[in-house]
Amino acid sequence: MLSEITMSARSAAVELSEKARLSPGQIVVAGCSTSEIAGYRVGSNPCVEIGSAVFDALNSVFSERGVFLAAQCCEHLNRALIIEREAAAFREIVNVVPVPSAGGAFASAAYAGFHDPVALETILADAGLDIGGTLIGMHLKRVAIPVRLMVSRIGEAPVIAARTRPVLIGGARANYDESLF
């Protein structure tokens, strides 16, 4: 089961990277309910092994591309984010360390797996992966665009992806730069 979860998570990350045209320095927020992946109700049965498998898969794909992963904690920590300190420049760091029962197994794996992890209260990410209905939208830039992935589930959890684009000013008749999208 863990190998299938790892393969699905890796495939979702690769596909999102390509479809969102992510470039070095950009940030992807990921929320992950290990309970949902295992077939339980969100937040009811955190699984450290699943959290680690998903984190390792996502982080390996994004870090290979120079893209930062921000791991969203659960509602017990107000959906704070765990991220590499390097990506947190000029952002206010908060003092919290997630554990599987408060923060979630995925965020705990991120805290253990990042080189120099810090927590942020909020971020404006360039793209996102919501694994199991974790509600990552609050951490995306203002204009989010759905990204349809071939991977629609990781384990039993539904997967929803998004990318963002700059806000268009001037309405439908305005000129804009297509290369930004």
C-alpha positions as CSV (number, residue, x, y, z in Angstrom):
1,M,0.0,0.0,0.0
2,L,2.8,2.5,0.9
3,S,4.5,1.9,-2.5
4,E,1.2,2.7,-4.3
5,I,0.7,5.9,-2.2
6,T,4.3,7.0,-2.9
7,M,3.9,6.4,-6.7
8,S,0.6,8.3,-6.8
9,A,1.9,11.2,-4.7
10,R,5.0,11.4,-6.9
11,S,2.9,11.3,-10.1
12,A,0.6,14.0,-8.8
13,A,3.6,16.3,-8.0
14,V,5.3,15.7,-11.4
15,E,2.0,16.4,-13.3
16,L,1.3,19.5,-11.2
17,S,4.8,20.8,-11.7
18,E,4.4,20.4,-15.5
19,K,0.9,21.7,-15.9
20,A,1.4,24.7,-13.6
21,R,4.8,25.4,-15.2
22,L,6.4,25.7,-11.8
23,S,9.9,27.3,-11.7
24,P,12.6,27.5,-9.2
25,G,11.8,29.6,-6.1
26,Q,8.0,29.1,-6.4
27,I,6.0,27.5,-3.6
28,V,3.5,24.7,-3.6
29,V,1.2,24.3,-0.6
30,A,0.1,20.7,0.1
31,G,-2.5,19.6,2.6
32,C,-2.7,15.9,3.3
33,S,-5.1,13.9,5.4
34,T,-3.4,10.5,6.1
35,S,-6.7,9.4,7.6
36,E,-8.5,10.0,4.3
37,I,-5.8,8.2,2.4
38,A,-6.3,5.2,4.6
39,G,-10.1,5.3,4.2
40,Y,-11.0,7.0,7.4
41,R,-12.7,10.3,8.2
42,V,-10.3,13.3,8.0
43,G,-8.4,13.8,11.3
44,S,-9.6,10.6,12.8
45,N,-6.7,8.2,12.3
46,P,-3.3,9.9,11.6
47,C,-0.7,7.6,10.1
48,V,2.9,8.5,10.4
49,E,4.1,6.0,7.8
50,I,1.6,7.4,5.2
51,G,2.6,11.0,6.1
52,S,6.2,10.2,5.6
53,A,5.6,8.4,2.3
54,V,3.6,11.3,0.9
55,F,6.0,14.0,2.2
56,D,9.1,12.1,0.8
57,A,7.4,11.7,-2.6
58,L,6.3,15.3,-2.9
59,N,9.4,16.8,-1.5
60,S,11.7,14.8,-3.8
61,V,9.8,16.0,-6.9
62,F,9.5,19.6,-5.9
63,S,13.1,20.0,-4.5
64,E,14.5,18.5,-7.7
65,R,12.9,21.4,-9.5
66,G,14.0,24.0,-7.0
67,V,10.3,24.5,-5.9
68,F,9.6,24.8,-2.2
69,L,7.0,22.6,-0.5
70,A,4.8,24.2,2.2
71,A,3.1,21.4,4.3
72,Q,-0.2,22.6,5.8
73,C,-0.9,21.5,9.3
74,C,-4.4,20.5,10.4
75,E,-7.0,22.8,12.0
76,H,-5.6,22.1,15.5
77,L,-2.7,24.4,14.5
78,N,-4.9,26.8,12.5
79,R,-3.6,25.3,9.3
80,A,-0.1,26.7,9.9
81,L,2.6,25.7,7.3
82,I,5.9,23.9,7.7
83,I,8.5,25.1,5.2
84,E,12.2,25.4,4.7
85,R,13.6,28.5,6.4
86,E,15.1,29.5,3.0
87,A,11.6,29.9,1.6
88,A,10.4,31.9,4.6
89,A,12.5,35.0,4.0
90,F,10.8,38.2,5.0
91,R,7.8,36.2,6.5
92,E,6.9,36.1,10.1
93,I,7.8,32.7,11.7
94,V,5.5,31.3,14.3
95,N,6.6,29.0,17.2
96,V,5.0,25.6,16.8
97,V,6.1,22.1,16.1
98,P,3.5,19.7,14.7
99,V,2.9,16.2,16.0
100,P,0.6,13.6,14.4
101,S,-2.3,14.3,16.8
102,A,-1.9,18.1,16.6
103,G,-0.7,19.3,13.2
104,G,-1.0,16.0,11.4
105,A,1.2,13.2,10.3
106,F,2.1,14.9,7.0
107,A,3.2,18.2,8.6
108,S,5.1,16.2,11.2
109,A,6.9,14.3,8.5
110,A,7.7,17.7,6.8
111,Y,9.1,19.1,10.1
112,A,11.3,16.0,10.5
113,G,12.3,15.8,6.8
114,F,13.1,19.4,6.0
115,H,16.7,20.5,6.4
116,D,15.9,23.7,8.4
117,P,12.1,23.7,9.0
118,V,10.1,26.7,10.3
119,A,6.4,27.3,10.7
120,L,4.4,30.1,9.1
121,E,0.9,31.2,9.9
122,T,0.1,32.0,6.3
123,I,1.6,32.1,2.8
124,L,0.5,32.9,-0.7
125,A,1.6,29.9,-2.7
126,D,1.9,29.6,-6.5
127,A,0.2,26.1,-6.7
128,G,-1.4,23.6,-4.4
129,L,-2.3,20.0,-3.8
130,D,-5.2,19.1,-1.6
131,I,-5.1,15.4,-0.6
132,G,-8.2,14.4,1.3
133,G,-10.2,17.7,1.6
134,T,-7.8,19.7,3.7
135,L,-8.9,23.1,2.4
136,I,-5.6,24.6,1.2
137,G,-7.3,27.5,-0.6
138,M,-6.5,30.0,2.2
139,H,-2.8,29.6,1.3
140,L,-3.0,30.2,-2.5
141,K,-2.6,33.5,-4.3
142,R,-5.8,35.3,-5.0
143,V,-6.6,33.8,-8.5
144,A,-6.6,30.1,-8.3
145,I,-7.1,27.9,-11.4
146,P,-8.1,24.2,-11.1
147,V,-5.6,21.8,-12.5
148,R,-7.0,18.4,-13.6
149,L,-4.6,15.7,-12.8
150,M,-4.6,12.1,-14.0
151,V,-4.1,11.1,-10.4
152,S,-7.5,11.8,-8.9
153,R,-6.9,9.8,-5.7
154,I,-4.1,8.9,-3.4
155,G,-5.2,5.8,-1.5
156,E,-8.9,6.6,-0.7
157,A,-8.4,10.3,-0.6
158,P,-9.5,12.6,-3.4
159,V,-6.8,14.8,-4.9
160,I,-7.5,18.4,-6.1
161,A,-4.8,20.6,-7.6
162,A,-4.6,24.3,-8.4
163,R,-2.2,26.8,-9.9
164,T,-2.4,30.5,-9.6
165,R,-2.1,33.4,-12.0
166,P,-1.7,37.1,-11.7
167,V,-4.8,39.2,-11.2
168,L,-6.1,40.6,-14.5
169,I,-6.9,44.3,-14.3
170,G,-9.1,46.0,-16.9
171,G,-11.7,43.5,-17.8
172,A,-12.2,41.2,-20.8
173,R,-10.9,43.8,-23.3
174,A,-7.6,44.5,-21.6
175,N,-4.3,43.3,-23.1
176,Y,-2.4,40.8,-21.0
177,D,0.7,38.7,-21.3
178,E,-0.3,35.1,-22.2
179,S,3.1,33.8,-21.2
180,L,2.2,34.5,-17.5
181,F,-0.4,31.8,-17.6
